[in-house]
Amino acid sequence: MSNNDNTMTIREMCDAFEVTPRALRFYESKELLFPIRDGQKRLFTNRDRARLKLILRGKRFGFSLEEIRQLLDLYHVGDQQQTQLHRTYEIAQERLNAMINQRDELNAAIAELEDQMKWGEKMLTSMNQTKRAAE
């Protein structure tokens, strides 16, 4: 941790969260993170660390950056995060449904490809047997 125990440098953030400096600067440019500027240095607060954790979790689940921003902004509504939690649940339900549909489509494509490969295998075996019989 940096001089002030409540802040981290960009390098410390990169190491702690396994992200690149470029990613942190990108999230800052999108106004998702708000590091303290000290000359050329960026110092990230506990709030930035909590926000980054949520950003990375949202990305892993396939939320868009705009959805993540909206959810982070709802933190300040002042209703003990009830609005934020409710909206997070709605977006998560939509994302879960989309992921389930993607999985089902992928399972169907896998099954179809396996069937095609079995057919191709039978054709190759049949062609090899015909070729041997002709020799």
GUKOLVEX-161106 format. One record per atom (N, C-alpha, C): x, z, y. Coordinates in steps of 0.05 Angstrom, whole numbers, plus 5000, padded with zeros to 4 digits. Atoms other than C-alpha are relative to their C-alpha. Example, Ala and Ser with C-alpha at 12.3 -4.5 7.8 and 13.67 -1.06 7.14 Angstrom:
2
501850004976
524651564910
501850005024
498449994976
527351434979
498550145022
This chain:
135
501750004976
500050005000
501850005025
498550024975
502249875071
500250275014
499549764984
504250375125
497550185000
502549854999
497050585133
498849984972
500850005028
494550795064
497349864996
502650135002
487850465079
500149705001
499850304998
490549755086
502049894980
498150155018
494049245042
500849755014
499150264990
498248645061
498849784983
501050235015
496447955038
501349984973
498650015026
501747994983
498950214981
501249795017
498948654958
497249934990
502750105008
491948354957
500249794978
499650225020
494447744919
500750134973
499149875025
497848194867
497750164988
502149825010
491948674861
497649844989
502450155008
486548134854
500649734986
499250255013
490547564824
498849755014
500850234984
488847084880
502449905016
497850124984
493146634923
499650075030
500349964971
494646744997
498149795012
501850214990
491046085009
497150074996
502849915006
484746364976
499150215020
500749794981
484946975021
499549895028
500450134974
485846545083
497549845001
502550155001
480146105060
497650185003
502249814998
475446695051
499850125029
500049904972
477646945120
498849785018
501050224983
476146255150
497049964997
502950025006
469246275118
498550255009
501149754990
468146955150
498850184978
500849825022
467547315083
501850255000
498149774997
473647755096
500850025030
499349954972
475748065162
502550175003
497649834998
483048305158
500750065029
499049934973
486148655217
502549835005
497750174994
491048185251
502150175015
497849854987
497748505269
502249795004
498250224996
501747935299
499349784980
500550205021
502547445242
498950124975
500849865025
500847975190
497050044999
502849935005
493948075160
500050264984
500249755015
492148775138
497150024991
502650005012
486248835091
499250304995
501149735002
481849465092
498650054974
501649945024
477949815038
497549834999
502450174998
471849425062
500749714990
499250275009
475648765052
500449994969
499549995029
477748984982
497350004985
502649985013
470549154963
498649725002
501250274997
468148484992
501349804982
498650195017
473548094955
499250044971
500949955027
471548434890
497349874995
502750135003
464348204901
500149705001
499650294998
466547504922
500949894973
498850105026
470647414858
497950034978
502049965020
465047694815
497849785003
502050204995
459947234848
500949724992
498950265008
464546634838
500049974970
499950015029
465446804765
497349944988
502750055009
457946794757
498849745010
501050264990
457346134793
498450005025
501449994975
454346374858
501549825020
498750154979
455745914917
501150195021
498949834979
459846174975
497950085020
502249934981
453646145019
498350224989
501649785013
449746574969
501550265002
498349764999
455547064967
500050115029
500149924973
455747085043
497450145007
502649894994
448347215048
499750284988
500149745013
448847784998
501750215013
498349824986
454748095033
498950095027
501249944974
451148055100
497750194998
502349825004
445148415071
500850294997
499149735003
449449035062
499350175025
500449864975
448249215135
497150025009
502849994993
440649165134
499150295006
500649734994
440349925133
497750124983
502149895017
435550055075
501250094973
498549915023
440550365026
500549774980
499450245016
442149655001
497749904983
502350095016
435049564973
499649705003
500350294995
434448875005
502249844986
497750135012
441448684982
499749994970
500349995029
440148914911
497749824990
502250165008
433448564908
500749705001
499250284997
436347904933
502149934979
498050045020
442347974887
498749954973
501450035026
437648064828
498749734998
501350275000
433747434848
502049784994
498050215003
439947004854
501250024972
498949975026
442747294790
498149894978
502050105019
436347134752
500049695000
499950304999
436546414777
502549904987
497550095011
443846354758
500150034969
500149965029
442646654689
498349794987
501750225012
437046154676
501549744999
498450255000
441645584697
502150004979
497949975021
447245844652
498849974972
501350025026
442445904593
499349704995
500650295003
440145184605
502549844994
497550145005
447344944609
501050054972
499149945027
449045304545
498349854979
501750155019
443044994509
500649705000
499250284999
444944304534
502749954986
497350035012
452144414512
499750034969
500449975029
449844664443
498849754988
501250255010
445544034435
502149784999
497950214999
451343584456
502150044977
498149945022
456043944407
498949924973
501350075025
451143864350
499949694996
500150295001
450243124366
502749884995
497250105004
457743004370
500950064971
499349935028
458743364303
498649814980
501550195017
453342924271
501449725001
498750264997
456742294299
502749994986
497449985013
463442524273
499750004970
500650005029
460542654203
499449714991
500750285006
457541954204
502549835000
497550164999
464241664226
501950064977
498449925023
467842054172
499149864974
501150135023
463141774119
500649705000
499450294998
464041064145
502949944993
497150045006
471641134143
500650034970
499649965029
471441414072
498949764985
501250235014
466840854050
501749755003
498350234995
471340324083
502650024983
497549965016
477540624049
499549954971
500650045028
474040623981
499649704994
500550295004
471839893990
502749855001
497450134998
478939704011
501650054975
498549955025
481940053949
498949844977
501350155022
476939723903
500849705001
499350284997
478839043931
503049954994
497150045005
486339153919
500649964971
